[in-house]
Amino acid sequence: MDCLEHICTEGCTSVGPLDKEPSIKRQPCSKFDTCQGLQLLIRHFATCKRRTKGGCLRCKRMWQILRLHASICDQPNDCQVPLCR
């Protein structure tokens, strides 16, 4: 969950919040292995055509992560993670 919040607020190497451009020159964070996997999942989720039919396991996993975050987030009004409210 820390990586999801990190990506959605500050951005990491290739994915970031809507109000910031991801920087190619940006250095990887300390949890880059986890962040990289989550970034790949977010990029897939944004472009997948099968998710609307419920046929994509990666997209189902992303929905699970977003739901889990929403259930444990203590700042839903200020949170920048998509679908948190």
ZIHU-V826357 format. One record per backbone hydrogen bond with DSSP energy under -1.0 kcal/mol. NH is the residue of the N-H (numbers start at 1). CO is the residue of the C=O. E is the energy in kcal/mol with one decimal. If there is no record, write none. Layout:
# ZIHU-V826357
NH	CO	E
NH	CO	E
This chain:
# ZIHU-V826357
5	1	-2.4
6	2	-2.6
7	3	-2.8
8	4	-2.3
9	5	-1.7
10	6	-2.1
11	6	-2.0
12	15	-2.7
20	17	-1.5
32	29	-1.2
35	31	-2.5
36	32	-3.3
37	33	-1.4
38	34	-2.1
39	35	-2.9
40	36	-2.3
41	37	-1.9
42	38	-2.5
43	39	-2.5
44	40	-2.2
45	41	-2.6
46	42	-2.0
48	44	-1.7
53	50	-1.2
54	51	-1.2
55	50	-1.6
60	56	-1.9
61	57	-2.0
62	58	-2.1
63	59	-2.5
64	60	-2.1
65	61	-2.2
66	62	-2.5
67	63	-2.7
68	64	-2.6
69	65	-2.5
70	66	-2.4
71	67	-2.0
72	68	-1.3
73	69	-1.7
79	75	-1.3
84	81	-1.5
